[in-house]
Amino acid sequence: MAKENKSVKNFPNLRFPGFEGEWRFTNLGNCAYSFEYGMNASAIKFDGENRYIRITDIDEASSKYKPEFPVSPNGQLLDKYLVSENDILFARTGASTGKSYLYHKDDGKLYFAGFLIRAKIKEEFNSYFVFTQTKTIHYYKWVQLMSMRSGQPGINLQEYACYSFHIPSKKEQDKIASFLLFVDERIQTQKKIIEDTRKMKLNLLHNLFTQNFRISKQYISKWEEKTLGDISAILMGQSPDSSAYNTDEKGLPLIQGNADIVHRFSEPRQFTNQITKTCDIGDIILTVRAPVGYVAKSKHFACIGRGVCAIKSNEKSDSEFIYQFLLYFENKWSSFEQGSTFTSVNSSDIKTIKINVPAIEEQREIAQFLKTFDEKINLETELLAQYENQKKYLLQNLFV
């Protein structure tokens, strides 16, 4: 069992007014009535009532139960395997060791699986406060250390019970938990805003490019069927020798594939002083090797490797219109992919993609309309990042 370090201050950097004194040293075992392993049962089709939570049913980002594809446990349904209020589940093996989940009544009748451990938190502790201890750097380091000791990822029931941390009075626990719950709810609301905006944008892409409706009644001319090669210049990338790669900013930035794209914009990881093929700022970047068809915009005059191509509009087209079309087309690339283990598309595949195009004026209006949704999503995503960074700061400073 870990011992308290008397040289370290036992109170947090940030504290709500009205609370004083040091926090006491405790462990998870002192906070729980019991620890149990889950039921060893296979999953079957959801019966409409009894849900089964496994490690994979806990969302990596939010630590919440994923209800989209529920399953039921196969076998005898014993009450001792039911998850209830104030229960925390821990993953005990595999790459997800340390993953945690706090039961919420909205998750319904929930049985927990054998690769999970349940801690039943006592009423004299705030279960959300205890659960939040599993989101700290201190906890992540402990999980890593325990896995290193055993030689493989895995923490058993007794080891979880020995996880130690500092804890204040129940009243201060409640205050901190209430505040962090508010922050969590704001983060979830922000994610919902982004998700809803993306769904709306996808719906608009489909309806505009299938011509279910027009952007304005002033446009009456028919759209013409073209190929992507008719309305743009497509330049396939060519990789330089790896010996020319560098991180000293010698030569040009190198865009090789999906790993050099962040939030739909180029973010090269390295440079090359052997220049093969290049793209300009504002060019459309399309990945041509797995994952095929991911589309972005270049922020750089850069060298492009064989994993991407650069697309430039011509006098018949608007670049933003092509970009928005390729966003719409992203999930349709599977019919072009070649090979079973390493998928790719070639120049001919890309040039022969059929695209219906209106007059240039309508292209521009459609493009700018759709672009406003991208800007909205980017703005909301930046706001989400601020909220998540705020939570990280609070977790580092509201706890000892």
N, C-alpha and C positions, 0 to 999 in steps of 0.2 A: 504494500500500500504506500502511496506517495506521502511524503512528509511535508509539513508546511515550512516554507522558507521565511524565517522571521526577519530577514534583511529586506524583504520586499514589502512595500506598503499594501495594506489589505483593504483598500477602498479605491473606487474608480476615479478616473480623471474628470469625468462629468457626473454630476449628481443633481437630482431634483432638490429644490429648497425644502428644508424641514427634516432632512435625514442626515444623521451624524453617526460617528463611530465606525469601527472597522467591521468588515464582513468576516464571517466565520468560515473556516475551512471544512469542507464536507466531501462526500463522494456520492455517486449515483445510487449506490446501495442504501445509503441512509435516507435517500429521498423516496424510495420505492418500497411498497409492501412486498413485492415479489418480482422474480424474473422467470419467464417460461419460454420454452421453444414452441414453435407452431406445429401445425398438423402436417404429417407426411402424406399428402394426398395429391393426386393429379388434378388438373383443371379440366372441367367439362363445360359444355354450353350453358350460358347463364339461364337459370331457372325462373328469373323474374323477381327473385327475392333475396337469395343468399349470394353475397358477393365474396370473392376470394382475392385477398391481396398478397401478391408476391413481390420480390425485389423489383422486378420490371414494371410493376404497377405503381411505383412511386416515382413521380416526376423528378428528374435530375435537378432542374433549375428551381422549382418552387417547393419541393419536398411534399407536395400534395398527392393524394390518390388520384390516379387517372381514370375517370369514369367512362371514357369513350367506348371501350371494348370490354365490358365486364365479363367475367367468367364465374362459375360456381365451383366449389370443391367437390370432388368425387369421394363418396364414402359417408361414414356416420358423422353427422353434424353435432358435435358436443359443445355445450355452452362454454366450456373452459377455453375454447379457441376463439370465442367471440371477442372482438375488440370493442372497448367501451370508452366513455369519457375519461380523460386524464391518462390514457394509455399512450405510451411512446413505443414505436417499433424500431428495431435496429437491424440492418443487414449484417449477417455474421460471417459471410464468406464471399470469395470472388473479388472481382475488380471493384464492386460497389460496396465493399466492406466499409462500415461507418455511416452509410446513408441512413437517414432517420425520417420518421413520419409521426406526426401527432394526430390522433383520431379527432375527426370532426363529425358531429351528428348528421350533417348533410350527406356523409358518405354511406349512410344506411347500415344495413345488417352485414357486418364484415367479419369474415374468418381470416386468420393469418396463417401463412404457410411456414413450412419447416425451416427454411433458410433465414427466417426472421426471429428475432428475440423480442419479447414484450416486457416492458417495465411498467408496472402499475404504480403510478405516482401517488403518494399520500396527499390527503386533503390539506395538510398543513403547509404544503408547498404549492406554488403556482406552476402548473404543468407546462404552460407556455414559456415561462421563464426558464425552467429546466430544459425544455426542448431547445430553446434558443442558445443554450450553452453548446449545443452540437453544431452551431454555425460559426464558431469562433476559430481564430487561427490556432489557439491553444488546443482545441479539440482535433483539428486536422493534423497537427503535428503529432499528437498522441496516437491517432489512428495509424499514421505512417510508421511511427516507432514500433507499435505493437505488431504490425505486419512484418517489419524488418526482423524483429526478434524471432518470429516463428518461421521465417524464410518464405512464407507465402501469405497472401492476403487472407486474414481470418481473425476474428475476435470472438471468444466464447462468452458464455453467460457470466461466469465468475470475473472475467477481465472487465467486461462492461460495468459490473457492479463496483469495481475499484476505480473507475474514472473519477478523478478528483477536481474540485473547483471551489471557488469562494461564493458565498451566498449571503444576502442581507436578510433583514426581517421580512416576514410575509407581506407586510404593508408596502415595503419598498419594492419587493418582487412584483406585487400587483401593479404598482405605478409604472415600473419599467416595462412590464409585459403589455400593459394597456397602450403605452406610447408606441412600442415596437409593432403591436398589432395594427395600429393606425397607419404606420409607415408601410407595413406589408399590404394592407388593403389599398393604399394609394398606388403601390407598385402593380398590384393585380388589376386595378382599374385602368392604369396606363397601358398595360399589356392588352387589355380588352379593347381599348381605343385603337391601338395599332392593328390588332387582329381584325376588327370590324372595318377599318379603313382599307386594309389589304383585300378583304373579301369584296368590298364595294368596287375597288379598282379592278379586280379580276372579272367581276360581273360586267363592268363597263368595257373592258378589253374584249370580252367575248361578244357582247352585243354590237359594239362598233365595228369590229373586224369581220363579223358575220353579216353585217348590214341589217341587223334587226331594227336599228333606228339610226337616223342621221343626226349629226351634231347640230344642224340648223336647217330650218325649212327653206332657207334661201338657196340651198344647194340641191339641184334637181338633176344634174348630169349623172350618167351611169358611171360606176367604177369600172376600170379596165383591168383585165387579168394580165399580169406581167410576171416575170421571174425576178428574183432578187438580183440576178446578174444584169437584168435590163435597167434597173434603177440605181445601181451602186457599183463601185469598184471594190473588189474583194482581194485582199493581199494575204496569202498564207504565210505564217511565220516560219522562220528557219533558225534552229538553235545554234548559237556559237559553240566553239570548243569550251569545255568546262574549265580548261586552264585559264581562260580569259575572264572568268567570273571573279568579282571582288566586292568587298564592302567598303572600299576606300573612295567611292564615288568617281572612279576612273572610267571614262567613257560615257555610256548612256545607261539609264535604268533599264532593267531587263524584265519584261513581262512574259512569263512562261506558261502560266495556266491559272487555275482557280485559286491557288495559294497566293497569287499576287493580286487578288481582287478582294476588297473589303467594302461592304455596303454598296455594291454596284459601281465602285470606282477603282481604278488601278492604284495599287499600293505595292510597288516592287520591293522585294526583299534584298536584292543585290544588283550590282552593276556589271557591265561587260565592256571591255575595250576592244572586242572584235565585233564590229557592227555588221549584221547580216541584213535583215529586213526591219523597217521602222514604221511606227505609227505616229500620227500627229496628235496634239492636244485636241480633244473633242471627238476623235474617231470612236466608232463603236468597236468594242473588243468582244469577240465571241470565242468561247472555248470549243476546240475541235477534237479534244481527247477527253476521256472520262474525267469529270462529268461533261458530256457533250451538250452544247447549246446554252450554257450559262452566259448571260449577256451583261455587259458593263460598259462604262465610258472611260476613256483614257484621260487622265489628268496630266499626262507626261508626253513629251517627245521621247520615245523610247524604242529600244530594240525589242522585237517580238520573236519569241521562240516557237517551236513547232506545235506547242499545245494550244495556240490561239491563232486567230486571224484578225485582221483589221478591216473594217468596212467603212467606206466613204460614200456619202450620197452624191448623186450627180445633178444635172440641171432639171431632171424630171422628178426629183424627189426631195423630201425634207428629212434631214438626218434624224431628228427627234421622232418623226413618224415611223421610220424604219426601226428605230430603237424600241418604240412601244409595240410595234408588230412582233419583233423578236421576243419581247417579254410574253406576249400572248402565245407565241409559238413554242415556248420553252418546253412544255410537257409533251410535245409532238415529235421530238427528235428520235424516239426509240425506233421508228420505222427506217431511219437512215443509218443507224449505228452498225458498224462492221466488226465482226469478231466476237467470240464468246467470253474471252477473259480480259481483253483490253479494247474497249469500244472507241471508235473514232469515226469522223466523217472527212471527206476530201473536198477539194475545191469545186468539183462538179456537183456534188450533193448540195452544197450551199448555193451555188449560182442558179440551180434549177428549182429552188423552192418557189412555189407559186404564191403570189401576193396580189390581192385586188387593191388597186390604188385609185383614189379620186383625183380631181384637179389639185394642183399644188396649193392653192389657197385653202381648200378644205383639209388637205393634209396638215397644213400648219395649224389650223384651228383645232383639229382633233389632237394633234401632238401637244399643244400648249394646254389644252383642257386636261389631258391625262397627266401631264407633267405636274400640274398643281397637286394631284394626289400623291405623287412621289415626294414632292416637297413637304406635304403634310406628314407623310409617313416618316421622313427623315427628321423633321422637327420633333415629332412625338417620340421617336426613338432616342434622340439626344436628351429629351426630358426624362425618359425612362432611365437612361444611363446616369443622369444626375441623381435620381431617386435611389438607384442601386448603390451608387458611390456614397450617398448620404447614409444608407443603412450600414455599409461596411464601416464607415467612420464611427457610427453609433455603437456597433458591435465591438469595436476596438476600444472605445472609451467609456461605455456604460457598464462594462464588466471589469473585474479584476483579473 
